[in-house]
Amino acid sequence: MDHAKQNKDPEEEEDGEPRKEQDVHTGRRSVMQEWSTWQLIDSILPTGGFAHSYGLEAATQAGLVYDASTVSTFAVTTLENAGALLLPFVCSASKQTTTTEDWILLDSELHAVLTNHVARAASLSQGKALIRLASSVFPEITDEVKSMRACIQEKNNKKKKTTAAARGAHGHHAIVFGRLFGLLGLDSLTAQRAFLFLSLRDVLSAATRLNLVGPMEAALLQHRHASLAEAVLVKYANRGVEDAYQTAPLLDTLQGAHNLLFSRLFCS
């Protein structure tokens, strides 16, 4: 083995000449963006996603989900619904041309679409947790994130406002998630794929804790449904919010009934 090649400085070209500083930094930015993607979907990031079952707990207590087969069906339904209802909002929020006024309007539109009070509360909880973490975890976008947090805090101000920016934002998860991807320079399709990944991961994690499937079986289901998740992405990617719609009314009904459960493990 050529030890000279093995120990070659990564900042040198093949001919031994040092790379231009601009090229090195550009490459590093691209790599760091990939790391940011992985971090945003890592379970170590405490956004509260594992506190929600997306209606699975209510479906279990109603006797609609009880084994691996019905868990699989529920996961597929959740993916399809997330794709049709939420991906358009993630897509619009993740565009790098999105202004503060734009994402506040998107947030208000999603707030109106989520008529289910349990789903709405879960979305707000995760969104606000994510934006609090982002202000500490991603120093390169601190100013923008502080502005977003200020808009959310402004929502609690009871004074009359005349513009969307003055009225503030609710802080829904899909909007915050997409906006962070855009601010970090990540493309919209990556944001949408990551959002579907989280939806599938969280449902299967909930199924494990409800003892419907074991950890190995949940991992198998996640792998098995990867191609389906990609198909959902292809079907619903890059749509405008005017095309967002609910595909599973029963899922919405079950999630809305979560607060009526006598005993519950999850917040939703």
N, C-alpha and C positions, 0 to 999 in steps of 0.2 A: 504494500500500500504506500502511496506517495504521501509522506507525512507533511510535506509542504502544502499540498492541497487540503489535507485534513484539517490543518491548523490555520487555513487562510482566513484573513479578516473578512467578515461578512460585508464590510463596507467597501471592499475592493471589487473591481470588475474582473472578468476572466483574464484579461491581459495584465493584471497586477496593478493597474492604475486605480487610484482611489475614485470612488463614485462622486459625482457632484453632490454637494450638500443638499440641494433642493430635491434631487431624486431619492436620496436616502430618507429624508424626512417625509416625502410624499408616500413612500412605501410603508413607513412606520405608521402613518396616519391610517392607511388602509387596514393594516393589521390590527391597530388599536380599535378600529371600528368593529372588527369581527369580535374582539374580546368584549366590547360593550354589548354586542348582541347576546353573546353567551351569558353575560352577567345579568342582563335584564330578564332572561328566562330561567335563571338558576334558582333552585328551590331555597338556596341560602339567603336570597333577598327577601326579607320579611315584609311582604306587602299584604299579608292576610288572606291570600288565595286559598290556603288549606283550611280556613275557617268556614268555607262555603261548599255546599254540595250541589249547587245548581238545581235544586229540587229533587235530588236523588233520595235524600232521607225521607221526604214526604212520600215519594213514589214507593219506597220500601215499606213504609208503614201502611200504605194503602194496598199493599199486596201486588203491586204492578211489577216490581223488580225484586227478585229473590234468588237468582243464581247467575252464573257467568254468562249464560246466553242472554238473559234479560238485561244484565249490566251492559253487554255489548250493544244491544239494541238502543238502550238509553244513551250510551256514549255517542252512537251514530246520530241519534236525534239531536243531541246537544250540539254536536259539530255542525250539522246542517243549519240549525237555528242560529248559531253564532255567526256562521258564514253569511246567511241572508240578512240578519238583523244588525249585526255589529261591525262586520268587516267594512261596509261603506263608510262608517264613521272613523274607523282606524285609518283607512286609506286617505280620507280627506284631511284628517288631522296630521298625518305623517308627511304631507307634502312640504318641501322646504320653502315654498312660497307662502305658506300659511302664516297670516299675521295674528297678533293677539286678538284683534277684533273678530277674525275668522273663527278661531278655535273657541272663543266664548259663544259665538252664535251656534257652532256645532254642538257644543256642550248643552246649550239650551234646547236645541232640537232633540237631542238624545234624551234629555230629561222629560220632554213631552212624550216621546215614543215609549219610554219605560213606564207604562201605567201601573204595572205590578209593583206595589210598594216594597215588597221584600227584595225583588231584583234591583230596584232603584237604590235601596239602602245598601245592598251589597256592593253595587257598582261605585257608590260614593265612598264607602269605607275603603275599598281597595285603591281607588284613584287618589284619595287624599294621603293614604299611607305611601303610595308610590312617589308622589311628588315631594313628600317630606324626606324620603330617603334620597331622592335624586339630588336634592340641594346639598347633601353631604358626600354622596358617592361620586358624583360627576362634576368636579370643580370647573371643568372647561365650559360648562353651560350654567354656572351659578347665577349669573345676572338674569338670564332668561327664566330660570326656574323660580327665582325670587319674585319676578314679575307675575308669574303664574300663580304663585301662592298668595300674592297680594290681591289678585283678582278674585280668588276663592274667598279670602277673608272679607273682601269688600261686599260679597254676597250677603253677609250677615249684618251689614249696615242698613238700618231701617230708613235712612233718608231716601227721598224720591230721586231716582236717576232717570236721565233722558236718553242715554246711549247704551249700547250693549256693553262696551268696555266699562262704563261707569256702574252698570248693574252688577257686574262681576260674573264669576263662573261657579257652577256647582262642584265641578271636579270629578266627573265620571271617569271610570277606569279606562274605557276604550279610547276616550279623547286624550287623556293624559298619556296613556301608553303610546299612541300614535304620535303625539306631539314630541315626546322625548326622543323617539326614533328619528324624527325629522331634525331636531336640534343637534343630535349627535352625528348627523350627516349620513344616516343609514337610509337605504332606499325603501320606498313604500311597500314593495312586494315582500321584502324581508320582514317588515313590521307586521304585515297581514299574516304571513306564514307563522311567525312567532306567536301571534295572538291565538291562532288555532291550536298550536302546540300546547299553550298554557291551558286552554279550555279542555282539551283531551286529558292532559296530565292531571289536572285538578279533579276532574270527575272520577278518574280511575283511582286516584289517591283516596277520595272520599269512599269509594266502593271498598277499598281495602280496610279502612278504619271502621266501616259498618259491617265488616266481616262477611261481605258478600262474595269476595274473591280473595285469594292470598296474594302476597307481594309478587311472586313469580308469575302467577296467572295474569295479574294486572300489567306486568311488564310485557307479557306475551300479547295481550290485547292492544297495548300501546303500539307495539311493533306491527301487529297485524293491521291496525287501522291507519298506519302512516300513509299508505297509498290512497286510502279513502279521504284522509284529511287533505292530501295534495289535490285530489279531484274536487273537493269542496272549494279549495282555494282557486283552482282554475275556473270553476263555475261562477264564483262570486267576486273575484278579485277586481279591483280598480273600478268599482261602481260608485256612482254618486249617492249621496244620502237620500235623494228622492226615490231611489230604487230599494231602499231598506224595507224589509217586511218580516213579519213573524211567520215561521213555517210550522210551529208546533204549539197550538193553543193549549193543549193538554199540559204540556211542560210548563207553560206560563201559569196555568191554574194551580198545578201542584206546588210550584214554588211560592205562589201567593198564599197558599194554605199553610205554609211552614210554621208561622207563628201560632197556629191553632193546635199544633202537636202538643200532647200532654208532656212528653219527654223527648228532648232533642239534644243531639250532640253538636250540631252545626248552627251557625248563625243564619244560614239560608239554605 
